[in-house]
Amino acid sequence: MLLHEVAHARSGDKGDTSDISVIAYNAMNYPLMLELVTAERVQQHFAAFVVGDVRRYELPQLHALKFVLDGALDGGVTRSLNLDIHGKCLSSLLLGMELGDVREPSGFREFE
């Protein structure tokens, strides 16, 4: 299962830092995201792009996780020669992260 099956994302960028918020479609999937979408896994997922730290912030009232990716934009959107390294592009790439087989009765819930 891919992350986009249980969540959508919003993103932004400032200088060389990108932030991505991942929001569960269904509140029942938030615990699954807490368990499987860690800062370490996000850092591994973006190993080719992100040279700095990845920090995760939990937003339980919104059923969301916010990730701040330092050194993610190759010097910044206006300074980089890479046209595709922007916050919006990175959020789409993050939604393609593999979560594994979580279609167990206690795991994944269809969005309602």
Stockholm file with secondary structure:
# STOCKHOLM 1.0

chainA/1-112         MLLHEVAHARSGDKGDTSDISVIAYNAMNYPLMLELVTAERVQQHFAAFVVGDVRRYELPQLHALKFVLDGALDGGVTRSLNLDIHGKCLSSLLLGMELGDVREPSGFREFE
#=GR chainA/1-112 SS CBGGGTEEEEEEEETTEEEEEEEESSGGGHHHHHHHCCHHHHHHHTTTTCCSCEEEEEEGGGTEEEEEETTCSTTCTTTCSCTTCSHHHHHHHHHTCBCCSCCSTTSCCCCC
#=GC SS_cons         CBGGGTEEEEEEEETTEEEEEEEESSGGGHHHHHHHCCHHHHHHHTTTTCCSCEEEEEEGGGTEEEEEETTCSTTCTTTCSCTTCSHHHHHHHHHTCBCCSCCSTTSCCCCC
//
